Amino acid sequence: MSEQTTDLRETVRRRYAAAAVKVTEGGTACCRPEPVAADESFGAALYAADERDTLPAEAIAASLGCGNPTAVAELRAGERVLDLGSGGGIDVLLSARRVGPGGKAYGLDMTEEMLALALANAGKAGATNVEFLKGAIEAIPLPAGTIDVVISNCVINLSTDKPTVFAEAFRVLKRGGRIGVSDVVADDALTPDQRAERGDYVGCIAGALSFAEYRQGLEAVGFTDVEISPSHPVADGMHSAIIRAAKPLTTDASQETAESATTYRRLDACCGPAETSADHGRFPTG
């Protein structure tokens, strides 16, 4: 990993750690925590009022996304859902409600402070079918073919290795699985330098892919039926977009072998030997 990549990741981590601390310290017995999203293009205002009313105030305040992926992923009862970059847990809690007691919602985040906040929010919500995992979205600590739906809310644009994120999402999905993502996407005419002029990396602007780049990245790892639909502007030529794609019901043998090998490399790198983690019931089996 280059020094610049490491610095960018650490900057992102510090930004979201500070946001979690602000929410945690801002709530008192008499007062609701102040939202950390200052721009109306981001945050809890993008969720319906009836959804917000059912969640802990801290989960709402910590929302920094650019959409509502739980609404576009068409979650069904009994499904297993994985939220990449789950933050304070708002999308995990909404997903858990949609998939019901027969399903499960996983949240993955690299920030200790956000994970602690998410666990507290899950307790306040009384959610029993959720699990939060510490790790990077470039090395998902779950085995291949175990997730029905991958969601994410304005986090993939923060990654410095988006092709690996796409490959990892594809790997953990079951055949016929799907993604439903909200993310910032740039007009195809904007160069990376022009995107950076419109906002910084940690603000979800400078690191955004163009529409064409996003589509090519998903298709390169095997996704089909890719749909990218802008929902609202976040800067000049930059949009919050809904991204949908599917993992085919059939994959070739070489792809399956690569996915299986990658599973153990990823688990060893982030979580220790896969069999040890599985023995402790950390990973889904169905």
Secondary structure, 3 states (H helix, E strand, C coil): CCHHHHHHHHHHHHHHHHHHHHHHHHCCCCCCCCCCCCCCCCCHHHCCHHHHCCCCHHHHHCCCCCCCHHHHCCCCCCCEEEEECCCCCHHHHHHHHHHCCCCEEEEEECCHHHHHHHHHHHHHHCCCCEEEEECCCCCCCCCCCCEEEEEEECCHHHCCCHHHHHHHHHHHEEEEEEEEEEEEEECCCCCHHHHHHCCCCCCCCCCCEEHHHHHHHHHHCCCEEEEEEEEEEEECCEEEEEEEEECCCCCCHHHHHHHHHHHHHHHHHHHCCHHHHHHCCCCCCC
